[in-house]
Amino acid sequence: MPAVEQYARVHVVSDSPDDQLAVPAVLRYDSEADPLSVRIGLPGSAGGAHEWAFARELLEQGLRAPASSGDVHIWPCGRVQTVMEFHSAQGVAVVQFDASALIRFLRRTYATAPVPH
């Protein structure tokens, strides 16, 4: 099965009202390499990139209600946005996605590899 890769624009959440930065993110799912996890890549400082891997189920849960596992926290924000918070040794990144992009991505992953029962 082919891997699923989808690009999205996310808004970096910060404490500065003037700093509503939109950045590209990449959502990845590879059913052969890791059928239970999804990956989200965000640009980092100095041209580096950060990638977080977490359970596909966590992403689905976080679209409906607050959910977390380890360094990843996801929760709905209003009716059309989803917030993700990623913790690392370098600090915390908080980004806001259009929920529709995440739902579209999840549907594509389930078409590739349905949830095992």
C-alpha positions, -999 to +999 in steps of 0.1 A: +000+000+000+013+035-008+020+059+020-003+089+025+013+123+025-007+155+028+004+191+032-014+217+052-009+253+064-010+257+102-010+287+124+016+289+150+000+300+183+020+324+204+014+350+231+020+378+207-012+391+189+010+404+160+026+370+155+000+349+137+025+330+116+012+305+090+037+277+082+036+245+061+031+212+078+032+177+064+011+149+076+024+114+068+011+078+072+028+047+061+008+015+068+037-007+060+063+010+082+040+017+112+002+010+107-008+025+141+010+058+139+008+091+120+036+117+117+034+154+116+064+175+104+068+212+112+095+236+101+121+243+128+144+271+135+175+276+113+159+256+085+157+224+105+125+204+108+107+187+137+086+156+133+064+140+158+050+104+156+019+094+176-010+071+174-035+076+146-062+069+172-050+099+193-055+122+163-090+109+158-098+113+195-083+149+196-107+160+169-137+154+192-123+160+227-090+168+245-066+139+241-029+135+250-002+109+249+033+117+261+046+148+243+015+153+221-017+171+232-046+176+208-080+193+213-108+208+193-110+246+192-144+258+182-162+239+154-136+241+127-102+242+143-080+217+161-050+227+183-019+205+187+008+210+213+041+193+209+067+191+237+104+186+230+138+193+246+138+226+226+105+238+240+068+237+232+052+242+198+015+250+196-002+250+162-037+253+150-050+232+120-082+235+101-100+204+114-112+196+078-076+190+067-070+165+095-103+148+088-094+145+051-060+131+061-075+105+085-100+094+058-072+088+034-053+068+060-083+046+067-088+040+030-052+027+030-054+007+062-087+004+080-088+002+118-082-034+130-110-048+150 
